[in-house]
Amino acid sequence: MLTRRRILQSAGAAGLTALLSPVTTPVYAAVASSAGLAARARAAGILYGCAASTYQLTDRPFVAALTREARILVPEYELKRDKVEASRGQLDLSKNDALLRFAKANGMAMRGHTLVWHRANPPWLEDALVLSRDDRLITDYATKVMSHFRGRLHSFDVVNESLDAKSPRKDGLRESLWLKAFGPHYIDLAFHAARAADPDAMLVYNDWGCEAGANDRMRAITLDFLGAALARNVPIDAYGMQGHLAAFGPKVDQRKLRDFLAQLSAMGLRILVTEHDVYDTDGPTDIAERDRAVADASRRFLDVVLDNPAVHTVLTWGLTDKYLDPPDNWRDRLRGYQPRLLPLDSALTRKPLWNAMADTFDRYAATRARRP
């Protein structure tokens, strides 16, 4: 079984090339006449899509579902630095180019994820930072990647998860290899290099933790961080809210989330939901009950998100449960638990989460149609 953690060999050139032609015939006649999430979202003024990987493009039923449901893709792992620059100075963007060709051939946009993160870095990078503290380790990489895709991507997550609600620092910055090497200035370096390489790109700061009700500190440090960065002219165009939720964990506080998003939009920032899914761990074994809880959590979240006019893009972190990792702990394995986080199940059948998202898009489309 393919999983997220298992990085497979890419398809041969002939096989992958065959998959880059537009898919026009749905695989499943039962859903052929039912509009996908992308069409429903578009009617609401929203661009919907998901994370995907090149190995998934060898799965024809998945490709049919993907082209029916999504209109924007983001590389799940293939644009992270450990994959792009495994050897210092040698960049390999070929798999991302393949995803972009597929997207363009099928009428989709693609976004970039991510330039600067505290995880998914090549082994040589931390030693190089300790030895040299050379800011070109940020700026040269950002310049090369952004220049390669200049004018071709919808948006790009320049810095990912630089904040931590548990940080002992007053500013909430995460204690990362980047902070140790450069101090807070590393964020400015990354965004300015990205802007210089692609002046028209939508540059995004991407993070999580502001969605659930209990995390007041994360919302506060996020607003302070973004306000201070914009005040010193860091070219951040948008906030990427990942949208990871827990069906049986902390619930979304709709009032707090609405206020948070209103403050972001008041700063002039656009807002994207970049990695939405709903974890169903710690729930019952009954699949129907778990699916209802997942759908309810997503609906509660999207009801607030779509109400803010600064929100224009929603992506889920994958489309189907088919490629999810099995549970890590033996207790979940013994009880037969398999995660059900995404809109389609492992057989590519639409789940209650899909229905909840579709209904939410439909309701906002109807509201939009009634506006003068």
LOVODO-811365 format. One record per residue: residue in one letter; y, x, z of N, C-alpha, C in turn. Coordinates in steps of 0.1 Angstrom, whole numbers, padded with zeros to 4 digits, always signed. Last residue first. Example, Ala and Ser with C-alpha at 12.3 -4.5 7.8 and 13.67 -1.06 7.14 Angstrom:
2
s-0022+0128+0071-0011+0137+0071+0000+0129+0079a-0057+0132+0078-0045+0123+0078-0033+0132+0078
END
This chain:
372
p+0420-0266-0045+0429-0269-0056+0432-0256-0065r+0384-0266-0039+0398-0260-0036+0407-0263-0048r+0360-0274-0045+0369-0284-0041+0383-0279-0039a+0346-0250-0051+0348-0260-0062+0359-0270-0058r+0343-0240-0025+0352-0233-0035+0356-0242-0046t+0324-0257-0015+0337-0257-0009+0347-0250-0018a+0303-0251-0032+0308-0265-0032+0322-0265-0026a+0299-0225-0024+0302-0227-0038+0308-0241-0039y+0291-0228+0002+0304-0222+0000+0308-0223-0015r+0266-0241-0002+0277-0248+0005+0290-0241+0003d+0252-0220-0016+0255-0233-0023+0266-0241-0015f+0250-0200+0003+0258-0198-0009+0262-0211-0016t+0234-0214+0021+0247-0210+0025+0256-0207+0013d+0211-0219+0006+0218-0230+0011+0232-0226+0015a+0203-0192+0002+0206-0200-0010+0215-0212-0005m+0197-0184+0028+0208-0177+0021+0212-0186+0009a+0176-0202+0034+0189-0202+0042+0200-0195+0035n+0157-0195+0015+0163-0208+0015+0176-0209+0023w+0151-0169+0023+0157-0171+0010+0164-0185+0010l+0140-0175+0048+0152-0167+0047+0159-0169+0034p+0117-0190+0041+0128-0197+0047+0141-0189+0047k+0109-0174+0009+0107-0177+0023+0118-0185+0028r+0094-0171-0023+0106-0173-0015+0103-0179-0001t+0070-0146-0030+0073-0160-0028+0085-0162-0019l+0059-0121-0032+0072-0124-0040+0075-0139-0040a+0040-0115-0015+0035-0120-0027+0047-0125-0036s+0055-0108+0007+0048-0097+0000+0041-0102-0013d+0084-0129+0004+0073-0123+0011+0066-0113+0003l+0120-0125+0001+0107-0128-0005+0096-0122+0003p+0141-0118+0019+0141-0131+0013+0127-0135+0007l+0128-0100+0049+0136-0101+0036+0133-0114+0029l+0111-0095+0070+0125-0093+0072+0134-0098+0061r+0085-0095+0085+0089-0105+0075+0105-0106+0075p+0058-0072+0093+0072-0077+0093+0076-0086+0082q+0028-0083+0108+0034-0077+0096+0049-0082+0095y+0004-0083+0133+0018-0085+0130+0022-0077+0117g-0021-0082+0144-0020-0086+0130-0005-0088+0126r-0025-0073+0169-0023-0087+0168-0020-0092+0153l-0029-0046+0164-0040-0054+0168-0038-0069+0167r-0002-0039+0156-0013-0038+0147-0025-0046+0151d+0011-0043+0180+0015-0051+0169+0004-0051+0158r-0002-0022+0195-0003-0036+0200+0000-0046+0188w+0004+0002+0183-0009-0003+0181-0010-0018+0186n+0035+0004+0164+0028+0005+0176+0014-0003+0175d+0046+0002+0138+0044+0015+0144+0034+0014+0156p+0036-0021+0112+0042-0018+0125+0038-0005+0130p+0041-0009+0078+0034-0017+0088+0039-0013+0102d+0071-0010+0058+0061-0003+0066+0054-0012+0075l+0075-0031+0029+0078-0027+0042+0067-0019+0049y+0071-0040+0004+0071-0026+0005+0075-0021+0019k+0070-0068+0006+0059-0061+0000+0059-0046+0003d+0091-0083+0013+0084-0077+0024+0073-0068+0019t+0119-0079-0010+0106-0084-0006+0099-0076+0005l+0143-0066-0012+0142-0080-0017+0129-0087-0011g+0166-0045+0006+0153-0048+0000+0153-0063-0004w+0187-0053+0025+0181-0040+0024+0166-0041+0019t+0210-0074+0006+0199-0072+0016+0192-0059+0014l+0245-0076+0001+0232-0070-0003+0222-0071+0009v+0273-0092-0010+0263-0092+0000+0250-0086-0006t+0308-0092-0015+0295-0086-0019+0286-0087-0007h+0332-0100-0005+0330-0103-0019+0316-0099-0024v+0355-0109+0020+0341-0106+0017+0337-0110+0003a+0380-0119+0023+0379-0104+0020+0364-0100+0017p+0378-0145+0032+0380-0143+0017+0379-0128+0014n+0353-0156+0053+0364-0146+0052+0366-0143+0037d+0330-0171+0052+0342-0178+0054+0355-0169+0053l+0309-0154+0050+0314-0160+0038+0327-0168+0040v+0305-0149+0078+0309-0138+0068+0315-0144+0056v+0297-0173+0090+0309-0167+0094+0314-0157+0083d+0273-0178+0077+0283-0188+0078+0296-0183+0082l+0258-0154+0081+0265-0156+0068+0275-0168+0068f+0249-0158+0108+0257-0147+0104+0265-0150+0091r+0234-0181+0107+0245-0180+0117+0254-0169+0113r+0215-0174+0087+0225-0185+0084+0237-0184+0094s+0201-0154+0100+0208-0151+0088+0219-0162+0085a+0189-0169+0121+0198-0157+0124+0207-0154+0112d+0174-0187+0107+0185-0192+0116+0194-0181+0119a+0155-0170+0095+0164-0178+0087+0176-0183+0095v+0141-0161+0118+0148-0151+0109+0158-0159+0100a+0131-0185+0128+0141-0177+0136+0148-0167+0127r+0113-0192+0108+0125-0201+0111+0135-0193+0119d+0095-0171+0108+0103-0173+0097+0115-0182+0099r+0083-0175+0133+0091-0163+0131+0100-0165+0119e+0071-0199+0128+0081-0199+0139+0089-0186+0137a+0053-0192+0108+0063-0202+0106+0074-0202+0116i+0037-0173+0121+0045-0169+0110+0056-0179+0108d+0029-0166+0154+0030-0177+0144+0041-0174+0133t+0033-0147+0172+0024-0144+0161+0025-0154+0150p+0068-0144+0183+0054-0149+0183+0046-0145+0171g+0086-0112+0185+0085-0126+0184+0070-0131+0185d+0090-0085+0184+0090-0092+0198+0090-0107+0197t+0106-0085+0152+0098-0079+0162+0100-0086+0175d+0120-0092+0130+0113-0103+0137+0104-0097+0147y+0152-0085+0116+0140-0080+0123+0134-0091+0131v+0167-0092+0087+0165-0098+0101+0152-0093+0107d+0193-0076+0067+0179-0081+0070+0178-0086+0084h+0217-0062+0047+0213-0074+0055+0198-0075+0056e+0235-0041+0040+0221-0039+0042+0214-0050+0050t+0262-0048+0034+0256-0038+0026+0240-0037+0028v+0288-0068+0029+0276-0068+0036+0266-0059+0028l+0322-0057+0027+0309-0059+0020+0298-0060+0031i+0356-0063+0024+0344-0063+0033+0332-0065+0024r+0388-0046+0021+0377-0054+0016+0365-0053+0025l+0416-0043+0042+0403-0038+0038+0395-0049+0031g+0440-0050+0053+0440-0048+0039+0426-0043+0034m+0440-0056+0079+0443-0042+0076+0444-0040+0061a+0430-0082+0079+0444-0080+0081+0449-0066+0079s+0403-0077+0076+0410-0081+0064+0425-0080+0066l+0398-0069+0103+0396-0060+0092+0404-0064+0080q+0404-0093+0117+0412-0081+0119+0410-0070+0109a+0385-0110+0107+0399-0113+0104+0408-0101+0107l+0362-0098+0117+0364-0097+0103+0378-0101+0099f+0366-0104+0145+0365-0090+0140+0368-0089+0125d+0366-0132+0145+0378-0124+0149+0378-0110+0144r+0340-0136+0137+0351-0141+0129+0364-0134+0132l+0326-0124+0159+0324-0119+0145+0336-0124+0136k+0334-0141+0180+0337-0127+0180+0336-0120+0166r+0323-0166+0171+0337-0164+0173+0341-0149+0173q+0295-0161+0169+0303-0164+0157+0318-0162+0159d+0275-0137+0179+0286-0145+0185+0296-0148+0174v+0242-0135+0171+0255-0133+0166+0264-0143+0173k+0220-0124+0198+0225-0133+0188+0239-0130+0183p+0196-0099+0205+0210-0104+0207+0214-0112+0195g+0164-0111+0193+0172-0102+0201+0186-0107+0203f+0148-0122+0174+0145-0125+0188+0152-0115+0198a+0160-0114+0150+0157-0128+0152+0154-0132+0167a+0186-0093+0146+0173-0094+0153+0171-0109+0156l+0201-0077+0117+0201-0086+0128+0187-0086+0135h+0223-0057+0099+0209-0058+0105+0210-0067+0117g+0247-0055+0086+0241-0068+0087+0227-0068+0091q+0266-0035+0078+0252-0034+0073+0245-0048+0075m+0296-0036+0063+0289-0041+0075+0275-0043+0071g+0319-0015+0051+0306-0020+0048+0299-0023+0061y+0352-0019+0043+0343-0017+0054+0330-0023+0050a+0373-0002+0019+0365-0013+0023+0356-0009+0035d+0388+0020+0013+0391+0008+0006+0384-0004+0012i+0403+0048+0026+0392+0038+0028+0396+0025+0022p+0418+0075+0024+0416+0064+0014+0403+0056+0015v+0439+0080+0050+0426+0083+0046+0422+0071+0036n+0465+0077+0062+0463+0077+0047+0450+0082+0042r+0468+0074+0088+0470+0088+0083+0466+0089+0068a+0462+0047+0090+0475+0051+0093+0478+0066+0089l+0435+0047+0084+0444+0041+0074+0458+0046+0077a+0425+0058+0108+0423+0064+0095+0432+0060+0085a+0433+0039+0127+0439+0052+0128+0437+0060+0115g+0418+0016+0119+0433+0016+0119+0439+0029+0119l+0392+0026+0122+0397+0023+0108+0412+0022+0108f+0392+0031+0150+0388+0041+0140+0394+0038+0127d+0397+0005+0160+0406+0016+0163+0404+0028+0153l+0375-0009+0150+0388-0013+0146+0398-0002+0149t+0354+0005+0163+0355+0004+0148+0369+0001+0143i+0359+0001+0189+0360+0015+0184+0361+0015+0169a+0354-0027+0191+0367-0021+0194+0369-0007+0188r+0328-0030+0182+0338-0036+0175+0352-0030+0178m+0315-0016+0203+0314-0011+0189+0325-0018+0180r+0322-0030+0226+0327-0017+0224+0326-0012+0210d+0308-0055+0223+0322-0055+0222+0328-0041+0220n+0281-0065+0216+0286-0052+0214+0301-0051+0212a+0270-0091+0218+0272-0083+0231+0280-0070+0228g+0267-0104+0193+0277-0108+0202+0280-0098+0213a+0263-0084+0163+0258-0092+0174+0269-0094+0185e+0278-0068+0145+0274-0081+0141+0270-0090+0153c+0284-0042+0148+0295-0051+0151+0290-0066+0149g+0263-0026+0140+0265-0028+0154+0276-0038+0158w+0270-0002+0114+0263-0013+0119+0267-0015+0134d+0288+0009+0084+0282+0011+0098+0276-0002+0102n+0307+0027+0061+0296+0019+0063+0290+0021+0077y+0336+0027+0042+0331+0032+0054+0320+0022+0058v+0340+0032+0007+0335+0024+0018+0332+0032+0030l+0360+0030-0022+0354+0039-0012+0352+0031+0001m+0358+0023-0054+0359+0016-0041+0352+0024-0031a+0374+0045-0077+0362+0040-0070+0366+0032-0058d+0395+0057-0091+0394+0043-0091+0382+0037-0084p+0393+0085-0088+0405+0078-0083+0403+0063-0082d+0370+0106-0081+0370+0093-0087+0381+0084-0082a+0378+0129-0068+0368+0130-0079+0367+0117-0087a+0396+0121-0049+0401+0130-0059+0391+0131-0071r+0380+0105-0033+0391+0099-0040+0396+0108-0052a+0362+0124-0022+0357+0114-0031+0368+0107-0039a+0380+0140-0007+0373+0146-0019+0367+0135-0028h+0389+0121+0011+0398+0126+0002+0391+0133-0010f+0364+0115+0025+0371+0105+0017+0381+0110+0007a+0358+0141+0036+0349+0134+0027+0356+0123+0018l+0380+0147+0052+0376+0156+0041+0367+0149+0031d+0379+0126+0071+0390+0127+0062+0387+0136+0050i+0356+0134+0084+0357+0121+0078+0368+0121+0067y+0361+0158+0096+0351+0158+0085+0352+0144+0077h+0378+0157+0117+0384+0159+0104+0374+0158+0093p+0365+0156+0142+0368+0144+0135+0373+0145+0121g+0347+0188+0138+0355+0178+0145+0357+0166+0137f+0330+0204+0123+0343+0202+0118+0352+0194+0127a+0305+0207+0136+0309+0217+0127+0324+0216+0124k+0301+0184+0152+0300+0197+0158+0306+0208+0149l+0303+0164+0132+0313+0165+0143+0313+0178+0149w+0280+0170+0118+0293+0170+0111+0304+0172+0122l+0259+0165+0135+0261+0179+0130+0274+0180+0123s+0273+0143+0161+0265+0146+0149+0267+0161+0145e+0280+0120+0181+0278+0135+0183+0268+0139+0172r+0302+0096+0168+0289+0100+0171+0288+0116+0172l+0332+0085+0184+0325+0092+0173+0312+0097+0178g+0347+0072+0203+0334+0066+0199+0327+0073+0188d+0370+0081+0215+0371+0076+0201+0358+0070+0196k+0360+0090+0239+0369+0079+0239+0370+0073+0225r+0325+0099+0240+0339+0102+0236+0347+0089+0236p+0299+0092+0245+0308+0095+0257+0322+0097+0253s+0285+0065+0226+0292+0078+0226+0300+0080+0239k+0274+0041+0222+0271+0048+0234+0277+0062+0235a+0283+0033+0197+0288+0025+0209+0284+0032+0222d+0293+0055+0174+0282+0052+0182+0287+0045+0195l+0302+0063+0139+0305+0058+0153+0292+0054+0160s+0293+0069+0114+0300+0080+0122+0303+0076+0136e+0279+0056+0093+0275+0056+0108+0281+0067+0115n+0287+0073+0065+0278+0063+0070+0276+0065+0085v+0311+0077+0040+0307+0081+0053+0299+0069+0059v+0310+0063+0015+0313+0078+0016+0308+0083+0029d+0294+0043-0005+0294+0045+0010+0297+0060+0012f+0311+0029-0032+0303+0041-0027+0305+0042-0012s+0308+0006-0060+0314+0011-0047+0305+0022-0042h+0299+0004-0087+0307-0007-0081+0315-0002-0068l+0301+0031-0109+0295+0024-0098+0305+0014-0092r+0314+0045-0129+0302+0038-0133+0296+0030-0121g+0335+0062-0125+0338+0050-0133+0326+0042-0135r+0314+0090-0119+0328+0085-0121+0329+0073-0130f+0291+0102-0112+0291+0087-0114+0305+0081-0117h+0299+0129-0110+0287+0125-0119+0287+0110-0122s+0319+0128-0091+0322+0131-0105+0311+0127-0115m+0304+0123-0068+0314+0113-0073+0318+0115-0087v+0289+0147-0067+0282+0134-0068+0292+0123-0074k+0309+0167-0066+0299+0167-0076+0293+0154-0078t+0325+0159-0043+0331+0161-0056+0321+0160-0067a+0306+0161-0022+0312+0148-0026+0318+0148-0040y+0301+0189-0023+0290+0179-0026+0296+0165-0030d+0326+0200-0017+0319+0203-0030+0308+0193-0033t+0330+0189+0009+0339+0185-0003+0333+0188-0016i+0310+0198+0026+0313+0184+0024+0320+0182+0011l+0310+0225+0022+0296+0218+0023+0298+0203+0023r+0336+0232+0024+0331+0229+0011+0316+0223+0011d+0340+0239+0050+0342+0225+0047+0338+0222+0032d+0318+0258+0068+0326+0258+0056+0328+0244+0051r+0304+0269+0089+0314+0258+0092+0324+0257+0080s+0284+0289+0089+0297+0291+0081+0308+0281+0085l+0263+0284+0106+0266+0297+0103+0280+0298+0097v+0261+0256+0109+0262+0264+0121+0268+0278+0117l+0258+0249+0082+0269+0244+0089+0272+0253+0101a+0233+0260+0076+0245+0265+0069+0258+0261+0076d+0216+0246+0093+0218+0260+0095+0230+0265+0088e+0219+0221+0081+0224+0223+0095+0225+0238+0098l+0208+0225+0055+0222+0221+0057+0227+0224+0071w+0181+0229+0050+0190+0241+0050+0204+0238+0055p+0169+0204+0051+0167+0213+0062+0177+0224+0062p+0191+0177+0040+0181+0187+0037+0180+0197+0049n+0194+0146+0058+0200+0158+0052+0189+0168+0050a+0189+0122+0072+0185+0123+0058+0192+0135+0051r+0219+0117+0093+0205+0117+0090+0202+0120+0075h+0246+0114+0093+0240+0124+0103+0225+0125+0101w+0262+0115+0061+0254+0108+0072+0248+0118+0081v+0279+0112+0032+0279+0119+0045+0273+0110+0056l+0272+0096+0010+0276+0110+0008+0274+0117+0022t+0243+0075+0002+0256+0077+0009+0259+0092+0008h+0250+0051-0021+0247+0052-0006+0239+0065-0004g+0267+0032-0045+0262+0044-0041+0261+0045-0025r+0257+0003-0066+0266+0010-0057+0259+0023-0051m+0257-0013-0098+0250-0004-0088+0261+0002-0079a+0252-0044-0115+0261-0033-0111+0252-0025-0101m+0233-0057-0143+0235-0055-0129+0245-0044-0127g+0221-0062-0168+0233-0069-0164+0237-0068-0149n+0200-0046-0174+0197-0059-0169+0209-0067-0164a+0209-0021-0181+0201-0028-0191+0199-0043-0187k+0221-0014-0156+0230-0017-0168+0222-0025-0178a+0198-0009-0141+0208-0019-0137+0216-0024-0149f+0186+0011-0155+0179-0001-0153+0189-0012-0150r+0205+0031-0152+0202+0026-0165+0195+0013-0165l+0204+0034-0124+0216+0029-0130+0214+0024-0144l+0178+0044-0120+0182+0031-0115+0194+0025-0121a+0182+0068-0134+0172+0059-0139+0175+0045-0133d+0201+0081-0118+0204+0078-0132+0195+0067-0138n+0185+0084-0096+0196+0075-0095+0201+0071-0109k+0167+0103-0106+0162+0090-0102+0173+0080-0101s+0185+0125-0111+0178+0119-0122+0173+0105-0118l+0200+0142-0096+0204+0128-0096+0197+0120-0106d+0199+0170-0079+0190+0162-0088+0193+0148-0086l+0216+0201-0075+0216+0186-0074+0207+0180-0084q+0216+0229-0059+0209+0223-0070+0207+0208-0068g+0228+0238-0036+0236+0240-0048+0229+0234-0061r+0198+0242-0019+0213+0243-0018+0219+0246-0032s+0174+0218-0025+0178+0232-0025+0193+0233-0026a+0179+0190-0023+0168+0196-0015+0170+0211-0014e+0199+0171-0029+0202+0185-0028+0191+0192-0019v+0188+0145-0030+0197+0149-0041+0198+0164-0041k+0173+0141-0007+0167+0139-0020+0175+0145-0031d+0191+0146+0013+0179+0153+0013+0171+0152+0000r+0212+0128+0008+0214+0142+0004+0201+0150+0004k+0204+0098-0010+0206+0105+0003+0205+0120+0000l+0196+0084-0032+0209+0090-0032+0213+0096-0019e+0171+0073-0026+0172+0084-0036+0186+0090-0038y+0168+0051-0009+0168+0064-0003+0171+0076-0013e+0177+0028-0023+0173+0027-0010+0173+0041-0003p+0206+0023-0043+0194+0031-0041+0190+0031-0026v+0214-0010-0049+0218+0002-0042+0205+0010-0040l+0225-0035-0074+0215-0026-0067+0221-0015-0059i+0233-0068-0082+0238-0054-0079+0227-0047-0071r+0221-0091-0087+0231-0087-0097+0238-0074-0093a+0189-0107-0083+0199-0098-0079+0208-0094-0091e+0168-0125-0091+0175-0127-0078+0187-0119-0076r+0157-0117-0116+0161-0131-0114+0170-0133-0102t+0152-0090-0113+0162-0094-0123+0166-0109-0122l+0133-0092-0092+0145-0085-0090+0156-0090-0100a+0111-0106-0104+0118-0112-0093+0132-0105-0091a+0105-0086-0124+0109-0100-0128+0116-0107-0117v+0098-0065-0107+0110-0064-0116+0114-0077-0121f+0075-0075-0095+0087-0072-0087+0099-0072-0096p+0058-0076-0117+0062-0088-0110+0074-0087-0101r+0058-0047-0123+0064-0057-0132+0067-0071-0125d+0064-0019-0109+0058-0031-0105+0064-0043-0113t+0080+0002-0114+0067+0002-0121+0059-0010-0118l+0101+0000-0098+0103-0004-0111+0091-0004-0120q+0095+0012-0074+0093-0002-0075+0095-0007-0089y+0103+0038-0078+0088+0035-0078+0086+0020-0079t+0131+0037-0075+0125+0038-0088+0110+0035-0088s+0142+0010-0053+0138+0024-0056+0131+0025-0069a+0169-0010-0038+0157-0008-0046+0154+0007-0049a+0188-0034-0021+0183-0020-0022+0170-0020-0030c+0205-0061-0038+0196-0056-0028+0194-0041-0030g+0229-0088-0042+0219-0078-0047+0211-0073-0035y+0256-0109-0052+0245-0106-0044+0235-0096-0050l+0290-0115-0050+0280-0107-0057+0269-0104-0048i+0306-0146-0048+0300-0135-0041+0290-0128-0051g+0316-0171-0055+0325-0160-0056+0320-0147-0050a+0297-0190-0055+0305-0190-0043+0315-0178-0044a+0284-0184-0078+0291-0197-0078+0300-0198-0066r+0271-0161-0070+0282-0160-0080+0290-0173-0080a+0251-0171-0054+0261-0164-0048+0273-0163-0057r+0235-0183-0074+0240-0191-0063+0252-0184-0056a+0227-0161-0088+0235-0172-0095+0242-0181-0085a+0214-0146-0069+0226-0140-0075+0234-0151-0082l+0192-0161-0061+0203-0159-0052+0215-0154-0058g+0183-0181-0090+0181-0171-0080+0193-0170-0071a+0176-0215-0098+0185-0204-0098+0182-0194-0087s+0146-0226-0112+0154-0226-0099+0163-0213-0099s+0129-0225-0133+0141-0233-0135+0150-0233-0122a+0109-0208-0124+0117-0204-0135+0130-0212-0137v+0091-0212-0104+0105-0210-0100+0114-0207-0112a+0067-0216-0118+0071-0226-0107+0085-0224-0103a+0063-0195-0134+0068-0207-0140+0074-0217-0130y+0069-0162-0128+0064-0174-0122+0070-0187-0127v+0082-0144-0145+0068-0143-0143+0062-0156-0138p+0108-0151-0169+0103-0151-0156+0088-0150-0155t+0119-0131-0194+0109-0141-0192+0105-0141-0177t+0136-0109-0197+0142-0123-0199+0132-0134-0196v+0148-0078-0188+0137-0088-0186+0142-0102-0187p+0160-0052-0209+0162-0064-0201+0150-0073-0200s+0144-0020-0204+0148-0030-0213+0150-0043-0205l+0132-0002-0187+0146-0003-0187+0152-0013-0197l+0105+0000-0188+0110-0009-0178+0125-0011-0179a+0101+0020-0207+0097+0006-0210+0103-0004-0201t+0108+0042-0192+0117+0038-0203+0114+0023-0207l+0086+0044-0175+0099+0040-0169+0108+0035-0180g+0066+0052-0193+0065+0040-0185+0078+0035-0180a+0076+0076-0204+0074+0064-0213+0073+0051-0205a+0078+0092-0181+0090+0089-0189+0088+0076-0198g+0060+0080-0153+0062+0089-0164+0073+0084-0173a+0076+0073-0121+0068+0069-0133+0070+0079-0144s+0076+0096-0093+0083+0087-0103+0073+0084-0114q+0055+0096-0065+0059+0102-0078+0065+0092-0087l+0069+0081-0035+0059+0083-0045+0064+0091-0057i+0072+0083-0002+0080+0086-0014+0070+0090-0025r+0069+0061+0022+0061+0069+0013+0068+0071+0000r+0085+0045+0037+0085+0059+0041+0077+0067+0031r+0081+0020+0026+0094+0026+0025+0094+0041+0028t+0050+0019+0009+0059+0016+0020+0072+0023+0017l+0022+0006-0009+0034+0013-0009+0043+0009+0003m-0012+0008+0000+0000+0000+0000+0012+0009+0000
END
